[in-house]
């Protein structure tokens, strides 16, 4: 049962993020024309706020929440003590957005992790990992958020069995010795509207290195199965030699069989819960 259904009828408000989701940790304060605080209430799980009845008059209503910029509105209390502040919309501080706080599980059926390398200096060869899992924990602030993911190294698929077997060998991924690729975030910083830099550590082929992901938050919305989904796109570039993958062949002067860098691209859908 929500706050609005259990509390005496006073001021009522609804606190939402810019994409329409409840800001459950929001606090609403109500002040009169002299600036004196007359009421304070916390939003429930649905973003509803309700106070005790107010004396008739005009009031300023301010909603605040960690990680969001405050929002203010004016409300008029009637003789019955009731007042409507409507919907108070909170924007993420700095103008950047993130999904609502909570645990989000990566859905591998609707996500993609791929790596692209130059071949003979002329074209590109792309492979993808078909087995992976991950967990995103969105905190009340970006600093409280974290990402952890695991990839089955042996699930690499480039469309060529011979090439895939070579990539699984000790020349590259060394799958028998290092079957799992891991990524653990160490921080998150804004890089622009809806863009973030994820700082973390990648462990690949037994070598751990700091790796930053250039991440774009694509939005949040309901799915067909009653769940809530968030979508992200992220890219980074890796140098093979930094992960002890130095195998190569020079086919002619100045031209190598495989490029020195890998472009890694992630298309991620995560489900809340």
N, C-alpha and C positions, 0 to 999 in steps of 0.2 A: 504494500500500500504506500502511496507517495505522500510527501509532506503535505501537499495541497489537500489531501483527503483526510488528514488526521489533525492538522493544526486549526485553531480558530480562524475565521475569515478576517484577514487583514490585508496587507499588501501581498499581491501575487505577481511573480515574475518568472520568466523562463530564460535560462542562460544557455546559449548555444555557441559553438565555434563557427567560423566562417563557412564551413562546409556542412553545417546543419546538425552536428552531433552534440549531445549533452556534455557540458563541462561540469563533471560531477564534484570536483573539489572547489568550485567557485564559492565565494562569500559575498553576500549582498548587505550593504549598510544603507540605512535610511536616515537622513538628517533633515531637520526643519529649516525654516527660513533664517534662523539665527545661527545655523551651523551646528546645532546640538544633535548628537546621535540619539535617535529615539528607538531604533530597532536594528537588529543584526541577525542574519540567518544564513545557514549553509545550504547549498543546493543538494537535492537528493540524487539518486542514481539516474533519474530521468531529466535532471536539470531544473526541476521545479523548486521554487523558493516561496515560502509563505511565512508571514509574521503574524503576531497578535494584532487585534484591531487597533487602528491609529485614531487619534483625535482628528476631527475634520480640518483640512488645510492642504497646503501645497508642500511637497517634499522632493528632495533630491535623492535619487537612487543610484548607487555606484556598485558595480560588480567588479570583483577582482579575483584573480587566480594566478598561481605561480606559473611563470612562463608565458603569460598573456598580458597584453596592454589593457588597462582598465577601461570600462565603458560606463557612461552615465546617462541617466534619463530623468525625466520629471514625472511625478505622479500626483494625483489629487485624491485625497481621502474624502469620502462622502460622510454623511451624518451617521451611517451604519458602521463606519470604521473601515470599510473596504476600499482598496485602491488597486488599480491595474498599472503595472509598469511595462507590460508587453514582453517582447523578446529582446533581451540584451545580448548583442553579438560581440564576442571577444575575438580579437585577432592575435596571432602569435607575435610576441615581441620581436622587433627587427623586420617585420613584414614577411617572415618566412613561415611556412606551414609544415605541420607534421601530423600523422594520424593521431587519434585519441589515445591517451595512455592505456597501457595494458600489454598483455603478451600476445604476440602475433606469430603464427607458425607458417613457414614457407610451404607453399603448395607446389611440389615438383611437377605435377601434371600440367600446371599452367604457368610454369617458369622455365627459363632457359639460361644455361651458363655455357658460353662459347669462348674459344680462343682462336685467333687468326694470326698466321705467320706468313711472311713473304716467301715465295718459292722461286728460286733461280733469278731473283731480282726482277721478275716480270709480272707474276700473278700472285694470288693469295690462296692459301689452303686453310679452310676453317674446320675445326673440330668442335664437338660439344660433349659435355659430360651428361650422361643420362641418369645417373644415380647420385642424389644429394639430398641433404636435409638442412634445416636451419631454424633459428628462433630469433625473433626480434622483440626486445623488451623496450617499449616506449614509456619513458618516465614522464613526470609532470613537466620536466625541463629537458632540453636536449642533452645536457650534461649527465642526466640520470639515465639516459637511454643506452642500449647496448645491442650488439649483433654477434651471433655465433653461428658458424656454418661448417658442415663437413661434406666432403665430396669423395666419392669412391673413385680413386685414380684409375682403376682398371676399366671404368665405364666410358673412357674416351672413345669417340666414334667420329672418324673423318670420312667414312664412306669407302675406305680401302682396308681390307683385312691385313695385308702385308704391312702397310704403313702403321696401322694401329698396334700390331704386335711389336713393331720396332719402338713405338712411343712408350709401350709398357715395359720395355727392357731397361737395363742399367744405363744405357746411353741417355735416357731421358727421365721418365717418371720412376723407374725402378720399383714397379708395383709389388713384386714379391717381398721386398724389404720395407717399403713405405706405401702401404695400400690406401692410406687416407690422407687427403689434403684438407687442412683446417684453416679457418680464418676467425680471429677473435678481435673485436673492436677494442680500442683503447680510448676513444673520444669521438666527439662529433662537433663540427663547427659550421656555422652558416657560410654559404658562398654566394648568395644571391637569392632572389625570389624563388621559392620552391626548390632551391639547390643547396646541397650540403656536401661537406667533405667528411667522409668516414675515415678516421685514422685507426689502423689496426696492424695486426701481425699475421702474415701468411706463412704457413709451414708447408713447403712443397718439396718433395723428394728428399725429405729429411733435413732441409735447411729452412730456418726461420728468419724472415726479414720484415721490416716495417713496410707496409703498403697502404697507400691512400686510395680510396675510391671516390670518384667524382659522381655523386648521386643526385638524381632528380626525383622528387616526390610527385607522382602523377595523379594522386587523388585517392579518395576512399568512397566506397559505395556498397550497397547490399548485393548479394549474389542470389542465384536461383534456388539455393538450398536453405535460405533463412539465415545465412551468415553475413558477416561484414568483412569486406576485403579492402586491402590497401595495395597500391601498385607502385613500383619503383623501377628506375632504369639507372644502371651504374656502369662506369667504364674505368679501366686503368691500363697501364702499360708496364710489362715486366721485361727485364733483361734476363735472358736465359743463363748467362754466365753467373749471375748473382745467386742462382739456385743450383749451381754445379752441373748445369746441362750444357756442356761445351761441345758436344759432338757436332761435327759439321764436315762438309766436303767442299773443296774449292774445285768447281768445274772448269773454270778458266780464270785468267788474271782478273782479279777484282770482283769476281762474281762467286758467291757461295750458294750451296744448295738450299740452305735454310737461313732466313733472316735472323739477326741478333736479338730482335725484340718480338714480344707477343702482345697483341691487343686483346684484352679480356673484356667481355661485355656480358652484363647480367640483365635479364628481364625477369623481374620478380613480382609474383603475386603472393601476398601473405594473408592468412585468415585469422581473425581475432578469436582468441579463446584457447 
